[in-house]
Amino acid sequence: MRHRFSISTLTKTRSGNALFAGVALFGLGLAVGATVKSTLSPPKAAPFEPPLAATHDGAPAAPAVRLMRRLDPALAYPAEVLRVIDGDTFQARVRVWPGLDVDTKVRLRGVDAAELHARCAGELAKAQAALAALETILAEGGVAISQVGIDKYGGRVDAAVSTRATADVSAALLNGGFARSYDGGRRASWCG
């Protein structure tokens, strides 16, 4: 069956004309939209460059990074800590673009801390100490995440984390004895 498109065809109530008209108008809209969009789009604005942190004397630091359309592992993103979950994970609101914040769980890259759902009393004590240490470090303010990747367990990101006074939070936890190195493989027990 051949259909010819005309305005008079659209006004007739024969079966199938409404569907044909809808499809034709949709296609026409797509074609016009693709043609007109490039002429109506505003010019792209320069990337936003917020300062991430202040220096130790309280003066604002120079703009640290450009925030781009997607998370770039080479960039640092300002983060507001919402809560600390355990000694190596916290929930944060991360600024990925001006006006675009993403709430996510952030796991510290390269470290493993004892779990709060412990298998023994020793692991629980270590987990509580690691949690308190991470809370203290993140309370310094000026938190930023970088080298962002997807964590192997899903539902969170894996990232290097810094604060106003601590350049590498993972290293600080390692040096304080609150965590151990972790390369993404099987984790050893904290008991025994």
C-alpha positions in Angstrom: 0.0 0.0 0.0 1.4 3.4 -1.0 0.8 6.5 1.0 1.1 10.0 -0.4 1.6 12.7 2.0 -0.6 15.8 1.7 -2.4 18.1 4.0 -5.7 16.8 2.7 -4.7 13.3 3.7 -4.2 14.4 7.2 -7.7 15.8 7.5 -9.4 12.5 6.4 -10.4 10.1 9.1 -9.6 6.9 7.2 -7.9 4.2 9.3 -4.1 4.5 9.4 -3.9 8.2 8.3 -3.5 9.4 11.9 -0.5 7.0 12.5 1.0 7.9 9.2 0.6 11.6 9.9 2.2 11.2 13.3 5.2 9.3 11.9 5.6 11.8 9.1 5.5 14.8 11.4 7.9 13.2 13.8 10.4 12.6 11.0 9.9 16.1 9.7 10.5 17.4 13.3 13.7 15.5 13.6 15.0 16.8 10.3 14.2 20.4 11.1 15.5 20.1 14.6 18.9 18.7 13.4 19.2 21.5 10.9 18.1 24.4 13.1 19.9 23.2 16.3 23.4 24.2 15.2 22.3 27.8 14.3 20.3 28.3 17.6 22.8 26.8 20.0 24.7 29.4 22.1 28.4 29.4 21.9 30.2 27.1 24.4 31.3 28.8 27.6 34.8 28.6 28.9 35.3 25.8 31.4 34.7 26.7 35.0 37.8 26.8 37.2 36.9 26.9 40.9 39.6 27.0 43.6 39.7 23.7 45.4 41.2 24.7 48.7 43.0 27.4 50.6 46.6 27.4 51.4 47.8 26.8 55.0 47.7 30.5 55.8 44.1 30.7 54.7 44.7 32.5 51.3 42.8 31.1 48.4 44.7 28.7 46.3 45.1 29.2 42.5 42.4 27.5 40.4 43.5 23.8 40.4 41.6 22.2 37.6 39.2 22.6 34.8 36.0 20.6 35.2 35.1 18.9 32.0 32.0 17.2 30.6 33.1 13.7 31.9 35.1 12.6 34.9 38.7 12.7 33.8 41.1 10.7 35.9 43.8 13.4 35.6 41.5 16.1 37.2 40.6 16.8 40.8 37.0 17.4 41.8 35.8 19.4 44.9 33.8 17.2 47.2 31.6 17.9 50.2 31.7 15.0 52.7 28.2 13.9 53.7 29.2 11.1 56.0 32.1 8.7 56.7 31.0 5.1 56.2 34.1 3.3 57.5 37.9 3.7 57.5 38.3 3.6 53.7 34.9 4.8 52.4 32.8 8.0 52.7 29.8 9.5 51.0 30.3 12.8 49.2 28.6 15.3 47.0 31.1 15.8 44.2 31.1 18.9 41.9 31.6 17.5 38.4 30.6 20.6 36.5 29.3 24.0 37.5 25.8 23.5 38.8 26.1 19.7 38.6 26.8 17.8 41.8 26.8 14.0 42.1 26.2 12.2 45.4 28.4 9.0 45.5 30.4 6.8 47.8 34.1 7.3 47.5 36.5 4.5 48.3 40.1 5.5 49.0 42.4 4.3 46.4 45.2 1.9 47.4 44.2 1.1 50.9 42.1 -1.3 52.9 40.9 -0.6 56.4 39.3 -3.1 58.8 35.5 -3.6 58.4 33.0 -2.4 61.0 31.0 -5.7 60.5 34.0 -7.4 62.1 34.7 -11.1 62.4 36.6 -10.6 65.7 37.1 -8.0 68.5 40.5 -7.0 67.2 39.1 -6.2 63.7 36.3 -4.1 65.3 38.8 -2.1 67.3 40.9 -1.4 64.2 37.9 -0.5 62.2 36.7 2.0 64.8 40.2 3.6 65.0 40.4 3.8 61.2 36.9 5.4 61.0 37.9 8.0 63.6 41.1 8.8 61.8 39.4 9.2 58.5 36.7 11.5 60.1 39.5 13.6 61.6 41.4 14.0 58.3 38.3 14.8 56.2 37.2 17.4 58.8 40.2 19.5 57.7 38.1 20.6 54.8 39.0 21.4 51.2 38.3 17.8 50.2 39.0 16.9 46.6 39.0 13.6 44.7 41.2 12.7 41.7 42.2 9.7 39.6 38.5 8.7 39.7 37.5 5.3 38.6 34.8 2.8 39.1 35.3 0.6 42.2 35.2 -3.2 41.5 32.2 -3.7 43.8 30.0 -1.2 42.0 27.9 1.6 43.5 30.9 3.7 44.4 34.0 5.2 42.9 37.6 4.6 43.6 39.7 7.7 44.0 42.7 9.4 45.4 41.6 11.9 48.1 43.2 15.1 49.4 42.2 17.7 51.9 43.3 21.2 52.8 46.1 19.9 55.0 46.7 16.3 53.8 47.8 15.8 50.2 47.2 12.1 50.2 44.6 10.7 52.6 45.5 7.1 51.8 49.1 7.6 52.6 48.2 9.3 55.9 46.1 6.3 56.9 48.9 3.9 55.9 51.5 6.0 57.9 49.3 6.1 60.9 48.8 2.3 60.9 45.0 2.7 60.3 45.0 0.8 56.9 47.2 -1.4 54.8 48.1 -1.3 51.1 45.5 -2.8 48.8 45.9 -3.4 45.0 42.4 -4.6 44.3 43.0 -8.3 44.9 41.8 -10.6 47.6 41.9 -8.9 51.0 43.6 -10.5 53.9 41.8 -11.1 57.3 42.2 -8.6 60.0 41.7 -11.3 62.7 44.5 -13.4 64.1 
